[in-house]
Amino acid sequence: MKLLKTILVSLFLFGFVSCNMVSEPNDNQTLALLALSLPQPVNLNFEALANGQTLVTNADVTADSRAVRFRDFRFYVSEVKMVRADGSTADVTLLADNVWQSNGVTLVDLETTQTTETNSKVTGTVAAGSYTGIKFTVGVPESLNHLDRTTQISPLNNGAMYWSWTGGYKHAKIEFSLNTQSNWTSLHLGSTSCSGAPNYGNCANKYRANITLSGLTNQNNQTVSMSLDQLIKDHVPGAANVSCMPGGADTNCQPLIRSFGLNATSGAMDSSISQRVFSLK
């Protein structure tokens, strides 16, 4: 009797599972539509190349046919968007890990001289669709630029990327020496002519580079390449340390700022200047 009960229960369960394993055509269509509607992953991998070679900080490399040594190479990325063939865009939602990404901002850190940790990735999700390019901003958005960094979570609490005298952030911090390690050029991009009070003010001179790149091949594993040759092109180092702060009078700094497509004086994107640093690979 016990064996008979076991057989009957087994037959019942087999019949139940078999019935549920039968899929209708409409079910398959529904699953396909559901998959198409789910957000798609975005993984951007930033690299910096000198004469085609990956940047190594605190070591001599060749860029623009000159010997150069980088000691710092960090910048913020925000306002990431995917671009469709018709030019319309879809916002990328950045995944917050509260280390390299939070509040829709990523810190890309390609140096090992100032810190041991590095980050080359910008990760997030975007609405399902077909995309041919990307857009992003080099810098912290205006709405976040006047936060009190001591109360923020990483990466917006980074003291090395903050200007206390303006209450704002350094959008990019790139420091290097040409031909000698005694005279350093410090390119610190950041907004100027703005209030230093936290959570207040609109900066007249943005110095945020809005980058648009075509030729997207795989948004889930796309390399964004930075050419150090193009970055330092036309830059003539001074006889002493050069501090390339936005709006400064040093004409030697202007080619560096213009390489991002920015007007060196106003800090606005300049349609007469093409950014020459970033490309997709």
SULKAKA-V138548 format. One record per run of one state. SS is the DSSP state (H for helix, E for strand, L for the rest). FROM is the first residue (numbers start at 1). TO is the last residue. If there is no record, write none. Layout:
ss=SS from=FROM to=TO
ss=SS from=FROM to=TO
This chain:
ss=L from=1 to=1
ss=H from=2 to=21
ss=L from=22 to=24
ss=H from=25 to=37
ss=L from=38 to=39
ss=E from=40 to=50
ss=L from=51 to=52
ss=E from=53 to=54
ss=L from=55 to=59
ss=E from=60 to=63
ss=L from=64 to=65
ss=E from=66 to=83
ss=L from=84 to=88
ss=E from=89 to=91
ss=L from=92 to=92
ss=E from=93 to=94
ss=L from=95 to=100
ss=E from=101 to=102
ss=L from=103 to=104
ss=E from=105 to=109
ss=L from=110 to=118
ss=E from=119 to=119
ss=L from=120 to=120
ss=E from=121 to=126
ss=L from=127 to=132
ss=E from=133 to=138
ss=L from=139 to=141
ss=H from=142 to=144
ss=L from=145 to=148
ss=H from=149 to=151
ss=L from=152 to=158
ss=H from=159 to=161
ss=E from=162 to=163
ss=L from=164 to=167
ss=E from=168 to=169
ss=L from=170 to=171
ss=E from=172 to=178
ss=L from=179 to=184
ss=E from=185 to=189
ss=L from=190 to=191
ss=E from=192 to=192
ss=L from=193 to=204
ss=E from=205 to=205
ss=L from=206 to=208
ss=E from=209 to=214
ss=L from=215 to=221
ss=E from=222 to=227
ss=H from=228 to=231
ss=L from=232 to=241
ss=E from=242 to=245
ss=L from=246 to=250
ss=H from=251 to=258
ss=L from=259 to=261
ss=E from=262 to=262
ss=L from=263 to=268
ss=E from=269 to=269
ss=L from=270 to=277
ss=E from=278 to=280
ss=L from=281 to=281
